[in-house]
Amino acid sequence: MVRKILTILIWMLAGLLLCGPPHMAYAAQEKESRAGPHMTENSMLPKGVLPQAKKPKLNLEQIDEALDVTKQCYASDYMNNHYECDCLGMKFLEYRQEEAQTYRTILLSRAQQKCPNTAGVAGVVYGQCQGWAQTSRPYDYKDFCACVANHYAKLYEFHTSDHPWVREGQLTKAYVECDQGKMLQERLQQEQKIKEAQEHGDYYKLFPGAEKQDETLYGQDGIK
């Protein structure tokens, strides 16, 4: 009987040592229930939002590859005019960190879409426009070409692409936006004035060579 009592006392002492007095254990449970479950970084996310996977660490080879992309961009007039080279290298490095095995050309193409050089493409288009507009419309070619360059740069920034059809469409839209049909309207007005001058007989007096040309093309009776 004494041995049994001693055994019970030993177990009670062990319980007190491990868990503390009963009132302390209850207090700890109540504190935990008030504080709620243990909060982690992911448990703070709103419902429906999945935790983001941590990116793998960068290595020297990936950094060197991104630096090479930047250097090649600066070395090429075409690339330098169409893309922000520093942005291109950094964006490429970001993609490379996420996709270590993806082909370089694929990552570079994706990075180009995020790094348009709007000022560069505007300068290129402005120079190209002046090459022909200075002769065809000398009275307003500067304003016209500036308008085309700015419109094209905005379209290029919105949809940055290396595809020739995409760029041709953007350039055509810029010309239409800036011209507003003026060139077509001017040509129609000029043709109407010529027709009226021919009907009144003044045209051939002003341009006698035109009568001979018309006779060669259509004959004296006006029939070709």
MILO-486646 format. One record per residue (C-alpha): residue in one letter; chain; x, y, z. Coordinates in steps of 0.05 Angstrom, whole numbers, plus 5000, padded with zeros to 4 digits. Layout:
{rest: a | kette: A | xx: X | yy: Y | zz: Z} .
...
This chain:
{rest: m | kette: A | xx: 5000 | yy: 5000 | zz: 5000} .
{rest: v | kette: A | xx: 5056 | yy: 5048 | zz: 5017} .
{rest: r | kette: A | xx: 5092 | yy: 5029 | zz: 4953} .
{rest: k | kette: A | xx: 5029 | yy: 5044 | zz: 4913} .
{rest: i | kette: A | xx: 5022 | yy: 5112 | zz: 4945} .
{rest: l | kette: A | xx: 5095 | yy: 5128 | zz: 4931} .
{rest: t | kette: A | xx: 5086 | yy: 5108 | zz: 4857} .
{rest: i | kette: A | xx: 5026 | yy: 5155 | zz: 4850} .
{rest: l | kette: A | xx: 5065 | yy: 5212 | zz: 4882} .
{rest: i | kette: A | xx: 5123 | yy: 5201 | zz: 4835} .
{rest: w | kette: A | xx: 5077 | yy: 5204 | zz: 4774} .
{rest: m | kette: A | xx: 5044 | yy: 5268 | zz: 4800} .
{rest: l | kette: A | xx: 5112 | yy: 5300 | zz: 4811} .
{rest: a | kette: A | xx: 5134 | yy: 5281 | zz: 4741} .
{rest: g | kette: A | xx: 5071 | yy: 5312 | zz: 4712} .
{rest: l | kette: A | xx: 5082 | yy: 5376 | zz: 4750} .
{rest: l | kette: A | xx: 5154 | yy: 5380 | zz: 4725} .
{rest: l | kette: A | xx: 5133 | yy: 5369 | zz: 4653} .
{rest: c | kette: A | xx: 5069 | yy: 5409 | zz: 4648} .
{rest: g | kette: A | xx: 5070 | yy: 5456 | zz: 4707} .
{rest: p | kette: A | xx: 5014 | yy: 5465 | zz: 4756} .
{rest: p | kette: A | xx: 4943 | yy: 5453 | zz: 4729} .
{rest: h | kette: A | xx: 4924 | yy: 5527 | zz: 4733} .
{rest: m | kette: A | xx: 4986 | yy: 5547 | zz: 4691} .
{rest: a | kette: A | xx: 4970 | yy: 5496 | zz: 4637} .
{rest: y | kette: A | xx: 4899 | yy: 5522 | zz: 4633} .
{rest: a | kette: A | xx: 4923 | yy: 5593 | zz: 4629} .
{rest: a | kette: A | xx: 4970 | yy: 5575 | zz: 4572} .
{rest: q | kette: A | xx: 4914 | yy: 5541 | zz: 4534} .
{rest: e | kette: A | xx: 4869 | yy: 5601 | zz: 4543} .
{rest: k | kette: A | xx: 4923 | yy: 5649 | zz: 4519} .
{rest: e | kette: A | xx: 4934 | yy: 5607 | zz: 4457} .
{rest: s | kette: A | xx: 4860 | yy: 5603 | zz: 4442} .
{rest: r | kette: A | xx: 4855 | yy: 5679 | zz: 4447} .
{rest: a | kette: A | xx: 4915 | yy: 5692 | zz: 4403} .
{rest: g | kette: A | xx: 4889 | yy: 5644 | zz: 4351} .
{rest: p | kette: A | xx: 4931 | yy: 5593 | zz: 4311} .
{rest: h | kette: A | xx: 5004 | yy: 5606 | zz: 4297} .
{rest: m | kette: A | xx: 5009 | yy: 5656 | zz: 4239} .
{rest: t | kette: A | xx: 5059 | yy: 5643 | zz: 4183} .
{rest: e | kette: A | xx: 5078 | yy: 5686 | zz: 4124} .
{rest: n | kette: A | xx: 5033 | yy: 5646 | zz: 4077} .
{rest: s | kette: A | xx: 4974 | yy: 5646 | zz: 4126} .
{rest: m | kette: A | xx: 4970 | yy: 5722 | zz: 4121} .
{rest: l | kette: A | xx: 4951 | yy: 5716 | zz: 4047} .
{rest: p | kette: A | xx: 4878 | yy: 5730 | zz: 4027} .
{rest: k | kette: A | xx: 4835 | yy: 5671 | zz: 4009} .
{rest: g | kette: A | xx: 4846 | yy: 5646 | zz: 3938} .
{rest: v | kette: A | xx: 4917 | yy: 5674 | zz: 3933} .
{rest: l | kette: A | xx: 4970 | yy: 5620 | zz: 3929} .
{rest: p | kette: A | xx: 5038 | yy: 5631 | zz: 3961} .
{rest: q | kette: A | xx: 5092 | yy: 5649 | zz: 3911} .
{rest: a | kette: A | xx: 5149 | yy: 5601 | zz: 3902} .
{rest: k | kette: A | xx: 5217 | yy: 5629 | zz: 3919} .
{rest: k | kette: A | xx: 5261 | yy: 5643 | zz: 3859} .
{rest: p | kette: A | xx: 5324 | yy: 5602 | zz: 3852} .
{rest: k | kette: A | xx: 5389 | yy: 5637 | zz: 3868} .
{rest: l | kette: A | xx: 5427 | yy: 5670 | zz: 3811} .
{rest: n | kette: A | xx: 5494 | yy: 5644 | zz: 3790} .
{rest: l | kette: A | xx: 5553 | yy: 5678 | zz: 3756} .
{rest: e | kette: A | xx: 5539 | yy: 5645 | zz: 3689} .
{rest: q | kette: A | xx: 5468 | yy: 5675 | zz: 3687} .
{rest: i | kette: A | xx: 5494 | yy: 5744 | zz: 3705} .
{rest: d | kette: A | xx: 5548 | yy: 5740 | zz: 3651} .
{rest: e | kette: A | xx: 5496 | yy: 5720 | zz: 3600} .
{rest: a | kette: A | xx: 5452 | yy: 5780 | zz: 3618} .
{rest: l | kette: A | xx: 5512 | yy: 5826 | zz: 3613} .
{rest: d | kette: A | xx: 5527 | yy: 5798 | zz: 3544} .
{rest: v | kette: A | xx: 5455 | yy: 5813 | zz: 3523} .
{rest: t | kette: A | xx: 5464 | yy: 5885 | zz: 3545} .
{rest: k | kette: A | xx: 5531 | yy: 5893 | zz: 3510} .
{rest: q | kette: A | xx: 5505 | yy: 5864 | zz: 3444} .
{rest: c | kette: A | xx: 5446 | yy: 5912 | zz: 3448} .
{rest: y | kette: A | xx: 5491 | yy: 5972 | zz: 3455} .
{rest: a | kette: A | xx: 5536 | yy: 5947 | zz: 3399} .
{rest: s | kette: A | xx: 5478 | yy: 5943 | zz: 3349} .
{rest: d | kette: A | xx: 5448 | yy: 6008 | zz: 3321} .
{rest: y | kette: A | xx: 5383 | yy: 5972 | zz: 3306} .
{rest: m | kette: A | xx: 5376 | yy: 5942 | zz: 3376} .
{rest: n | kette: A | xx: 5399 | yy: 6006 | zz: 3409} .
{rest: n | kette: A | xx: 5347 | yy: 6047 | zz: 3371} .
{rest: h | kette: A | xx: 5290 | yy: 5999 | zz: 3385} .
{rest: y | kette: A | xx: 5303 | yy: 5975 | zz: 3456} .
{rest: e | kette: A | xx: 5327 | yy: 6003 | zz: 3522} .
{rest: c | kette: A | xx: 5391 | yy: 5962 | zz: 3530} .
{rest: d | kette: A | xx: 5398 | yy: 5966 | zz: 3606} .
{rest: c | kette: A | xx: 5325 | yy: 5946 | zz: 3615} .
{rest: l | kette: A | xx: 5334 | yy: 5890 | zz: 3565} .
{rest: g | kette: A | xx: 5392 | yy: 5860 | zz: 3604} .
{rest: m | kette: A | xx: 5357 | yy: 5864 | zz: 3671} .
{rest: k | kette: A | xx: 5292 | yy: 5836 | zz: 3645} .
{rest: f | kette: A | xx: 5329 | yy: 5779 | zz: 3610} .
{rest: l | kette: A | xx: 5364 | yy: 5763 | zz: 3676} .
{rest: e | kette: A | xx: 5298 | yy: 5761 | zz: 3712} .
{rest: y | kette: A | xx: 5270 | yy: 5711 | zz: 3662} .
{rest: r | kette: A | xx: 5334 | yy: 5670 | zz: 3662} .
{rest: q | kette: A | xx: 5330 | yy: 5665 | zz: 3738} .
{rest: e | kette: A | xx: 5260 | yy: 5636 | zz: 3733} .
{rest: e | kette: A | xx: 5274 | yy: 5591 | zz: 3672} .
{rest: a | kette: A | xx: 5345 | yy: 5565 | zz: 3672} .
{rest: q | kette: A | xx: 5334 | yy: 5516 | zz: 3615} .
{rest: t | kette: A | xx: 5295 | yy: 5560 | zz: 3566} .
{rest: y | kette: A | xx: 5329 | yy: 5580 | zz: 3500} .
{rest: r | kette: A | xx: 5362 | yy: 5648 | zz: 3501} .
{rest: t | kette: A | xx: 5325 | yy: 5673 | zz: 3439} .
{rest: i | kette: A | xx: 5258 | yy: 5659 | zz: 3472} .
{rest: l | kette: A | xx: 5276 | yy: 5697 | zz: 3535} .
{rest: l | kette: A | xx: 5306 | yy: 5754 | zz: 3494} .
{rest: s | kette: A | xx: 5243 | yy: 5761 | zz: 3452} .
{rest: r | kette: A | xx: 5201 | yy: 5766 | zz: 3515} .
{rest: a | kette: A | xx: 5248 | yy: 5817 | zz: 3546} .
{rest: q | kette: A | xx: 5245 | yy: 5860 | zz: 3483} .
{rest: q | kette: A | xx: 5170 | yy: 5867 | zz: 3490} .
{rest: k | kette: A | xx: 5180 | yy: 5898 | zz: 3559} .
{rest: c | kette: A | xx: 5236 | yy: 5947 | zz: 3540} .
{rest: p | kette: A | xx: 5216 | yy: 5991 | zz: 3479} .
{rest: n | kette: A | xx: 5259 | yy: 6051 | zz: 3464} .
{rest: t | kette: A | xx: 5205 | yy: 6100 | zz: 3443} .
{rest: a | kette: A | xx: 5252 | yy: 6159 | zz: 3434} .
{rest: g | kette: A | xx: 5298 | yy: 6117 | zz: 3390} .
{rest: v | kette: A | xx: 5243 | yy: 6091 | zz: 3343} .
{rest: a | kette: A | xx: 5214 | yy: 6161 | zz: 3338} .
{rest: g | kette: A | xx: 5281 | yy: 6187 | zz: 3314} .
{rest: v | kette: A | xx: 5288 | yy: 6132 | zz: 3263} .
{rest: v | kette: A | xx: 5218 | yy: 6143 | zz: 3235} .
{rest: y | kette: A | xx: 5227 | yy: 6218 | zz: 3233} .
{rest: g | kette: A | xx: 5290 | yy: 6211 | zz: 3191} .
{rest: q | kette: A | xx: 5258 | yy: 6162 | zz: 3144} .
{rest: c | kette: A | xx: 5197 | yy: 6207 | zz: 3135} .
{rest: q | kette: A | xx: 5239 | yy: 6268 | zz: 3119} .
{rest: g | kette: A | xx: 5275 | yy: 6228 | zz: 3064} .
{rest: w | kette: A | xx: 5212 | yy: 6229 | zz: 3021} .
{rest: a | kette: A | xx: 5166 | yy: 6281 | zz: 3051} .
{rest: q | kette: A | xx: 5215 | yy: 6338 | zz: 3041} .
{rest: t | kette: A | xx: 5204 | yy: 6331 | zz: 2966} .
{rest: s | kette: A | xx: 5131 | yy: 6310 | zz: 2963} .
{rest: r | kette: A | xx: 5104 | yy: 6360 | zz: 3013} .
{rest: p | kette: A | xx: 5158 | yy: 6414 | zz: 3026} .
{rest: y | kette: A | xx: 5109 | yy: 6463 | zz: 3057} .
{rest: d | kette: A | xx: 5095 | yy: 6422 | zz: 3121} .
{rest: y | kette: A | xx: 5142 | yy: 6362 | zz: 3120} .
{rest: k | kette: A | xx: 5173 | yy: 6378 | zz: 3188} .
{rest: d | kette: A | xx: 5107 | yy: 6381 | zz: 3226} .
{rest: f | kette: A | xx: 5080 | yy: 6322 | zz: 3188} .
{rest: c | kette: A | xx: 5141 | yy: 6278 | zz: 3202} .
{rest: a | kette: A | xx: 5142 | yy: 6298 | zz: 3275} .
{rest: c | kette: A | xx: 5070 | yy: 6277 | zz: 3280} .
{rest: v | kette: A | xx: 5083 | yy: 6210 | zz: 3246} .
{rest: a | kette: A | xx: 5143 | yy: 6196 | zz: 3290} .
{rest: n | kette: A | xx: 5105 | yy: 6210 | zz: 3355} .
{rest: h | kette: A | xx: 5045 | yy: 6170 | zz: 3334} .
{rest: y | kette: A | xx: 5087 | yy: 6111 | zz: 3314} .
{rest: a | kette: A | xx: 5127 | yy: 6112 | zz: 3379} .
{rest: k | kette: A | xx: 5062 | yy: 6108 | zz: 3419} .
{rest: l | kette: A | xx: 5037 | yy: 6049 | zz: 3377} .
{rest: y | kette: A | xx: 5104 | yy: 6015 | zz: 3383} .
{rest: e | kette: A | xx: 5105 | yy: 6024 | zz: 3459} .
{rest: f | kette: A | xx: 5035 | yy: 5994 | zz: 3465} .
{rest: h | kette: A | xx: 5053 | yy: 5934 | zz: 3422} .
{rest: t | kette: A | xx: 5128 | yy: 5924 | zz: 3417} .
{rest: s | kette: A | xx: 5143 | yy: 5873 | zz: 3362} .
{rest: d | kette: A | xx: 5198 | yy: 5855 | zz: 3314} .
{rest: h | kette: A | xx: 5149 | yy: 5827 | zz: 3263} .
{rest: p | kette: A | xx: 5153 | yy: 5868 | zz: 3198} .
{rest: w | kette: A | xx: 5078 | yy: 5864 | zz: 3185} .
{rest: v | kette: A | xx: 5063 | yy: 5891 | zz: 3255} .
{rest: r | kette: A | xx: 5111 | yy: 5950 | zz: 3246} .
{rest: e | kette: A | xx: 5086 | yy: 5964 | zz: 3175} .
{rest: g | kette: A | xx: 5015 | yy: 5967 | zz: 3202} .
{rest: q | kette: A | xx: 5035 | yy: 6014 | zz: 3257} .
{rest: l | kette: A | xx: 5072 | yy: 6060 | zz: 3209} .
{rest: t | kette: A | xx: 5013 | yy: 6061 | zz: 3161} .
{rest: k | kette: A | xx: 4966 | yy: 6078 | zz: 3218} .
{rest: a | kette: A | xx: 5012 | yy: 6135 | zz: 3240} .
{rest: y | kette: A | xx: 5013 | yy: 6164 | zz: 3169} .
{rest: v | kette: A | xx: 4937 | yy: 6161 | zz: 3165} .
{rest: e | kette: A | xx: 4928 | yy: 6193 | zz: 3233} .
{rest: c | kette: A | xx: 4974 | yy: 6251 | zz: 3216} .
{rest: d | kette: A | xx: 4952 | yy: 6261 | zz: 3144} .
{rest: q | kette: A | xx: 4877 | yy: 6256 | zz: 3156} .
{rest: g | kette: A | xx: 4869 | yy: 6245 | zz: 3081} .
{rest: k | kette: A | xx: 4901 | yy: 6312 | zz: 3064} .
{rest: m | kette: A | xx: 4945 | yy: 6285 | zz: 3009} .
{rest: l | kette: A | xx: 4887 | yy: 6249 | zz: 2975} .
{rest: q | kette: A | xx: 4844 | yy: 6311 | zz: 2982} .
{rest: e | kette: A | xx: 4898 | yy: 6356 | zz: 2952} .
{rest: r | kette: A | xx: 4907 | yy: 6309 | zz: 2893} .
{rest: l | kette: A | xx: 4832 | yy: 6307 | zz: 2879} .
{rest: q | kette: A | xx: 4829 | yy: 6383 | zz: 2883} .
{rest: q | kette: A | xx: 4887 | yy: 6390 | zz: 2835} .
{rest: e | kette: A | xx: 4854 | yy: 6342 | zz: 2786} .
{rest: q | kette: A | xx: 4789 | yy: 6381 | zz: 2790} .
{rest: k | kette: A | xx: 4825 | yy: 6447 | zz: 2775} .
{rest: i | kette: A | xx: 4859 | yy: 6415 | zz: 2714} .
{rest: k | kette: A | xx: 4792 | yy: 6389 | zz: 2689} .
{rest: e | kette: A | xx: 4760 | yy: 6458 | zz: 2697} .
{rest: a | kette: A | xx: 4818 | yy: 6492 | zz: 2661} .
{rest: q | kette: A | xx: 4813 | yy: 6442 | zz: 2604} .
{rest: e | kette: A | xx: 4738 | yy: 6455 | zz: 2596} .
{rest: h | kette: A | xx: 4750 | yy: 6530 | zz: 2593} .
{rest: g | kette: A | xx: 4808 | yy: 6524 | zz: 2545} .
{rest: d | kette: A | xx: 4857 | yy: 6557 | zz: 2592} .
{rest: y | kette: A | xx: 4896 | yy: 6495 | zz: 2610} .
{rest: y | kette: A | xx: 4930 | yy: 6486 | zz: 2542} .
{rest: k | kette: A | xx: 4945 | yy: 6560 | zz: 2538} .
{rest: l | kette: A | xx: 4982 | yy: 6555 | zz: 2604} .
{rest: f | kette: A | xx: 5013 | yy: 6487 | zz: 2587} .
{rest: p | kette: A | xx: 5018 | yy: 6480 | zz: 2512} .
{rest: g | kette: A | xx: 5061 | yy: 6418 | zz: 2518} .
{rest: a | kette: A | xx: 5004 | yy: 6381 | zz: 2551} .
{rest: e | kette: A | xx: 4961 | yy: 6386 | zz: 2488} .
{rest: k | kette: A | xx: 5014 | yy: 6350 | zz: 2447} .
{rest: q | kette: A | xx: 5020 | yy: 6296 | zz: 2500} .
{rest: d | kette: A | xx: 4944 | yy: 6286 | zz: 2501} .
{rest: e | kette: A | xx: 4943 | yy: 6281 | zz: 2425} .
{rest: t | kette: A | xx: 4997 | yy: 6228 | zz: 2428} .
{rest: l | kette: A | xx: 4959 | yy: 6188 | zz: 2480} .
{rest: y | kette: A | xx: 4888 | yy: 6196 | zz: 2455} .
{rest: g | kette: A | xx: 4893 | yy: 6222 | zz: 2384} .
{rest: q | kette: A | xx: 4865 | yy: 6286 | zz: 2355} .
{rest: d | kette: A | xx: 4793 | yy: 6263 | zz: 2366} .
{rest: g | kette: A | xx: 4807 | yy: 6245 | zz: 2439} .
{rest: i | kette: A | xx: 4801 | yy: 6170 | zz: 2423} .
{rest: k | kette: A | xx: 4858 | yy: 6126 | zz: 2444} .
